[in-house]
Each structure stands twice: as C-alpha cells, then as structure tokens.
Amino acid sequence: MATSEVIEAHRAALDRLRQVRDDALAHARLARELAAERREIIRALVAAGLSQSDIARELGVTRQAIQRMVAR
C-alpha cells in the first residue's frame, strides 16, 4: 500500500488528531490568561490589605503557593 493510501485510510483519525491539537493549544492559551488574571486579583487583594494566609485559606492552597503566584 502506498503512503498516500495509508494516510487516506487513516484520514478520520488524522483529522481528529489535528482537532485535538488545536483544542489543546487553545486551552493552554486560555489557562495562561486565567493564571495571569488570578495573579492580578491576588496582588490587588494583598494591596488592599488581605493577608496571603487569608487568601490561601479561601482558595484552599498554602500561603507559599500564594507567595509564588504573587512573585511571578
């Protein structure tokens, strides 16, 4: 079977693979945007006087995690 025939036999799977790749890239971009927004909100809360410990408690994470988010 020639290469083009093999590719054609798997066309649906290859098309789905491209779609999954495109979706993953879109989700990665969205995740970066949301992470940046989360950092901005945390910084604003800290600037407004909320402690890192209070924010961590509300989010269910450690204070150190908040500290890392603010440091980025």
DSSP file (Angstrom, degrees, kcal/mol; ACC not computed):
  #  RESIDUE AA STRUCTURE BP1 BP2  ACC     N-H-->O    O-->H-N    N-H-->O    O-->H-N    TCO  KAPPA ALPHA  PHI   PSI    X-CA   Y-CA   Z-CA
    1    1 A M              0   0    0      0, 0.0     2,-0.0     0, 0.0     5,-0.0   0.000 360.0 360.0 360.0 131.7    0.0    0.0    0.0
    2    2 A A     >  -     0   0    0      1,-0.1     4,-2.1     4,-0.0     3,-0.4  -0.310 360.0-109.7 -72.5 157.4    1.4    3.4   -1.0
    3    3 A T  H  > S+     0   0    0      1,-0.2     4,-2.7     2,-0.2     5,-0.2   0.891 119.0  53.2 -55.1 -43.9    2.0    6.1    1.6
    4    4 A S  H  > S+     0   0    0      1,-0.2     4,-2.3     2,-0.2    -1,-0.2   0.855 108.5  50.5 -63.6 -33.8   -0.9    8.2    0.3
    5    5 A E  H  > S+     0   0    0     -3,-0.4     4,-2.1     2,-0.2    -1,-0.2   0.892 110.2  49.6 -69.4 -39.6   -3.2    5.2    0.5
    6    6 A V  H  X S+     0   0    0     -4,-2.1     4,-1.1     2,-0.2    -2,-0.2   0.937 112.2  47.9 -63.7 -46.7   -2.2    4.6    4.1
    7    7 A I  H >< S+     0   0    0     -4,-2.7     3,-0.8     1,-0.2     7,-0.2   0.930 111.8  49.7 -60.2 -45.8   -2.8    8.3    5.0
    8    8 A E  H >< S+     0   0    0     -4,-2.3     3,-1.3     1,-0.3     4,-0.3   0.862 105.7  57.2 -62.7 -35.3   -6.1    8.3    3.3
    9    9 A A  H 3< S+     0   0    0     -4,-2.1    -1,-0.3     1,-0.3    -2,-0.2   0.768 114.7  38.5 -66.0 -23.9   -7.1    5.1    5.2
   10   10 A H  T <X S+     0   0    0     -4,-1.1     4,-2.5    -3,-0.8    -1,-0.3   0.120  79.9 120.1-112.0  19.5   -6.5    7.0    8.4
   11   11 A R  H <> S+     0   0    0     -3,-1.3     4,-2.7     1,-0.2     5,-0.2   0.878  73.5  51.2 -54.3 -45.8   -7.9   10.3    7.4
   12   12 A A  H  > S+     0   0    0     -4,-0.3     4,-2.3     1,-0.2    -1,-0.2   0.910 111.9  47.0 -61.8 -42.9  -10.5   10.5   10.1
   13   13 A A  H  > S+     0   0    0      2,-0.2     4,-2.3     1,-0.2    -1,-0.2   0.902 113.1  48.8 -66.7 -40.3   -8.0    9.8   12.8
   14   14 A L  H  X S+     0   0    0     -4,-2.5     4,-2.2     2,-0.2    -2,-0.2   0.895 111.0  50.2 -66.2 -40.1   -5.6   12.3   11.5
   15   15 A D  H  X S+     0   0    0     -4,-2.7     4,-2.0    -5,-0.2    -2,-0.2   0.915 111.9  47.9 -62.9 -42.4   -8.3   14.9   11.2
   16   16 A R  H  X S+     0   0    0     -4,-2.3     4,-2.7    -5,-0.2    -2,-0.2   0.890 108.7  54.7 -65.2 -39.2   -9.3   14.2   14.8
   17   17 A L  H  X S+     0   0    0     -4,-2.3     4,-2.3     1,-0.2    -1,-0.2   0.907 108.1  49.1 -60.5 -43.0   -5.7   14.4   15.9
   18   18 A R  H  X S+     0   0    0     -4,-2.2     4,-2.6     2,-0.2    -1,-0.2   0.912 111.5  49.5 -62.4 -42.1   -5.4   17.9   14.4
   19   19 A Q  H  X S+     0   0    0     -4,-2.0     4,-2.6     2,-0.2    -2,-0.2   0.913 110.6  49.3 -63.9 -43.2   -8.6   19.0   16.1
   20   20 A V  H  X S+     0   0    0     -4,-2.7     4,-2.5     2,-0.2    -1,-0.2   0.910 111.6  49.9 -62.8 -42.1   -7.4   17.7   19.5
   21   21 A R  H  X S+     0   0    0     -4,-2.3     4,-2.3     2,-0.2    -2,-0.2   0.933 111.5  47.9 -61.3 -46.4   -4.1   19.5   19.0
   22   22 A D  H  X S+     0   0    0     -4,-2.6     4,-2.2     1,-0.2    -2,-0.2   0.904 112.5  49.2 -62.0 -41.9   -5.9   22.8   18.1
   23   23 A D  H  X S+     0   0    0     -4,-2.6     4,-2.6     2,-0.2    -1,-0.2   0.904 109.9  51.4 -63.7 -41.5   -8.1   22.4   21.1
   24   24 A A  H  X S+     0   0    0     -4,-2.5     4,-2.2     1,-0.2    -2,-0.2   0.902 110.1  49.1 -64.0 -40.8   -5.1   21.8   23.4
   25   25 A L  H  X S+     0   0    0     -4,-2.3     4,-2.1     2,-0.2    -1,-0.2   0.908 111.6  49.1 -64.4 -41.9   -3.4   24.9   22.1
   26   26 A A  H  X S+     0   0    0     -4,-2.2     4,-2.3     1,-0.2    -2,-0.2   0.915 112.1  48.4 -63.7 -42.9   -6.5   27.0   22.7
   27   27 A H  H  X S+     0   0    0     -4,-2.6     4,-2.6     2,-0.2    -1,-0.2   0.874 109.1  53.3 -65.8 -37.4   -6.9   25.6   26.2
   28   28 A A  H  X S+     0   0    0     -4,-2.2     4,-2.1     2,-0.2    -1,-0.2   0.912 109.7  48.4 -64.2 -42.1   -3.2   26.3   27.0
   29   29 A R  H  X S+     0   0    0     -4,-2.1     4,-2.2     1,-0.2    -2,-0.2   0.930 112.7  48.1 -62.6 -44.8   -3.6   29.9   25.9
   30   30 A L  H  X S+     0   0    0     -4,-2.3     4,-2.7     1,-0.2    -2,-0.2   0.896 109.1  53.4 -62.9 -40.7   -6.7   30.3   28.0
   31   31 A A  H  X S+     0   0    0     -4,-2.6     4,-2.3     1,-0.2    -1,-0.2   0.897 108.9  49.5 -62.4 -40.6   -5.0   28.7   31.0
   32   32 A R  H  X S+     0   0    0     -4,-2.1     4,-2.1     2,-0.2    -1,-0.2   0.916 111.8  48.5 -64.1 -42.4   -2.2   31.2   30.7
   33   33 A E  H  X S+     0   0    0     -4,-2.2     4,-2.2     1,-0.2    -2,-0.2   0.914 112.7  47.5 -63.5 -42.9   -4.6   34.1   30.5
   34   34 A L  H  X S+     0   0    0     -4,-2.7     4,-2.6     2,-0.2    -1,-0.2   0.882 110.1  52.5 -67.2 -37.9   -6.6   32.9   33.5
   35   35 A A  H  X S+     0   0    0     -4,-2.3     4,-2.3     2,-0.2    -1,-0.2   0.904 109.7  49.4 -63.7 -40.7   -3.4   32.4   35.6
   36   36 A A  H  X S+     0   0    0     -4,-2.1     4,-2.2     2,-0.2    -2,-0.2   0.914 111.6  48.7 -64.5 -41.9   -2.3   36.0   34.8
   37   37 A E  H  X S+     0   0    0     -4,-2.2     4,-2.4     2,-0.2    -2,-0.2   0.909 109.3  52.9 -63.8 -41.2   -5.8   37.2   35.8
   38   38 A R  H  X S+     0   0    0     -4,-2.6     4,-2.5     1,-0.2    -2,-0.2   0.920 109.1  49.5 -59.7 -44.5   -5.6   35.2   39.0
   39   39 A R  H  X S+     0   0    0     -4,-2.3     4,-2.7     1,-0.2    -1,-0.2   0.909 110.1  51.0 -61.6 -42.2   -2.2   36.7   39.9
   40   40 A E  H  X S+     0   0    0     -4,-2.2     4,-2.3     2,-0.2    -2,-0.2   0.916 111.5  47.4 -61.5 -43.6   -3.6   40.2   39.3
   41   41 A I  H  X S+     0   0    0     -4,-2.4     4,-2.4     2,-0.2    -2,-0.2   0.919 112.3  49.3 -65.1 -43.7   -6.5   39.6   41.6
   42   42 A I  H  X S+     0   0    0     -4,-2.5     4,-2.5     1,-0.2     5,-0.2   0.929 111.3  49.5 -62.0 -44.9   -4.3   38.2   44.3
   43   43 A R  H  X S+     0   0    0     -4,-2.7     4,-2.6     1,-0.2    -1,-0.2   0.907 111.1  50.0 -60.3 -41.2   -1.9   41.1   44.0
   44   44 A A  H  X S+     0   0    0     -4,-2.3     4,-1.6     2,-0.2    -1,-0.2   0.894 110.6  49.5 -64.8 -40.0   -4.9   43.5   44.3
   45   45 A L  H  <>S+     0   0    0     -4,-2.4     5,-2.4     2,-0.2     4,-0.3   0.907 112.2  47.5 -65.6 -41.5   -6.2   41.7   47.3
   46   46 A V  H ><5S+     0   0    0     -4,-2.5     3,-1.5     1,-0.2    -2,-0.2   0.920 111.3  51.1 -64.3 -43.3   -2.8   41.8   49.0
   47   47 A A  H 3<5S+     0   0    0     -4,-2.6    -1,-0.2     1,-0.3    -2,-0.2   0.811 105.6  57.0 -63.4 -29.0   -2.5   45.5   48.1
   48   48 A A  T 3<5S-     0   0    0     -4,-1.6    -1,-0.3    -5,-0.2    -2,-0.2   0.503 129.3 -96.1 -81.7  -3.7   -6.0   46.1   49.7
   49   49 A G  T < 5S+     0   0    0     -3,-1.5     2,-0.2     1,-0.4    -3,-0.2   0.413  78.0 137.4 108.9  -1.8   -4.8   44.6   52.9
   50   50 A L      < -     0   0    0     -5,-2.4    -1,-0.4    -6,-0.2     2,-0.1  -0.578  53.5-120.9 -75.6 139.7   -5.8   41.0   52.8
   51   51 A S     >  -     0   0    0     -2,-0.2     4,-2.2     1,-0.1     5,-0.2  -0.436  11.9-121.7 -80.3 155.6   -3.1   38.7   54.0
   52   52 A Q  H  > S+     0   0    0      1,-0.2     4,-2.6     2,-0.2     5,-0.2   0.859 115.4  56.2 -60.7 -34.8   -1.6   35.9   51.9
   53   53 A S  H  > S+     0   0    0      2,-0.2     4,-2.5     1,-0.2    -1,-0.2   0.909 106.3  48.7 -64.5 -42.2   -2.7   33.5   54.6
   54   54 A D  H  > S+     0   0    0      2,-0.2     4,-2.1     1,-0.2    -2,-0.2   0.919 113.1  47.1 -64.1 -43.1   -6.4   34.6   54.3
   55   55 A I  H  X S+     0   0    0     -4,-2.2     4,-2.1     2,-0.2    -2,-0.2   0.924 112.2  50.6 -63.3 -44.2   -6.3   34.4   50.5
   56   56 A A  H  X>S+     0   0    0     -4,-2.6     5,-2.2     1,-0.2     4,-1.5   0.914 109.0  51.1 -60.2 -43.7   -4.7   30.9   50.7
   57   57 A R  H  <5S+     0   0    0     -4,-2.5    -1,-0.2     1,-0.2     3,-0.2   0.911 110.2  49.4 -61.1 -42.9   -7.3   29.8   53.2
   58   58 A E  H  <5S+     0   0    0     -4,-2.1    -1,-0.2     1,-0.2    -2,-0.2   0.858 116.6  41.8 -64.4 -35.9  -10.1   31.0   50.8
   59   59 A L  H  <5S-     0   0    0     -4,-2.1    -1,-0.2    -5,-0.2    -2,-0.2   0.607 109.2-121.1 -87.9 -12.6   -8.6   29.2   47.9
   60   60 A G  T  <5S+     0   0    0     -4,-1.5     2,-0.2     1,-0.3    -3,-0.2   0.828  75.0 111.5  75.1  31.1   -7.7   26.0   49.7
   61   61 A V  S   <S-     0   0    0     -5,-2.2    -1,-0.3    -6,-0.2     2,-0.1  -0.735  72.2 -86.9-125.5 176.8   -4.0   26.3   49.0
   62   62 A T     >  -     0   0    0     -2,-0.2     4,-1.6     1,-0.1     3,-0.2  -0.442  30.3-118.8 -82.7 159.5   -0.9   27.0   51.0
   63   63 A R  H  > S+     0   0    0      1,-0.2     4,-2.6     2,-0.2     5,-0.1   0.865 116.9  59.0 -61.6 -36.1    0.4   30.5   51.8
   64   64 A Q  H  > S+     0   0    0      1,-0.2     4,-2.4     2,-0.2    -1,-0.2   0.863 101.1  54.4 -62.9 -35.7    3.6   29.5   50.0
   65   65 A A  H  > S+     0   0    0      2,-0.2     4,-2.1     1,-0.2    -1,-0.2   0.912 110.0  46.7 -63.8 -41.6    1.5   28.9   46.8
   66   66 A I  H  X S+     0   0    0     -4,-1.6     4,-2.5     2,-0.2     5,-0.2   0.916 109.8  54.0 -64.8 -42.3    0.1   32.4   47.1
   67   67 A Q  H  X S+     0   0    0     -4,-2.6     4,-1.9     1,-0.2    -2,-0.2   0.907 109.6  47.8 -58.3 -43.2    3.6   33.7   47.7
   68   68 A R  H  X S+     0   0    0     -4,-2.4     4,-1.2     2,-0.2    -1,-0.2   0.894 110.7  51.6 -65.2 -40.1    4.8   32.0   44.5
   69   69 A M  H  < S+     0   0    0     -4,-2.1     3,-0.3     1,-0.2    -2,-0.2   0.908 111.9  46.1 -64.4 -40.7    1.8   33.3   42.5
   70   70 A V  H  < S+     0   0    0     -4,-2.5    -1,-0.2     1,-0.2    -2,-0.2   0.859 108.5  57.1 -69.1 -34.9    2.5   36.9   43.6
   71   71 A A  H  <        0   0    0     -4,-1.9    -1,-0.2     1,-0.3    -2,-0.2   0.745 360.0 360.0 -70.7 -24.2    6.2   36.6   42.9
   72   72 A R     <        0   0    0     -4,-1.2    -1,-0.3    -3,-0.3    -2,-0.1   0.493 360.0 360.0 -70.2 360.0    5.7   35.7   39.2
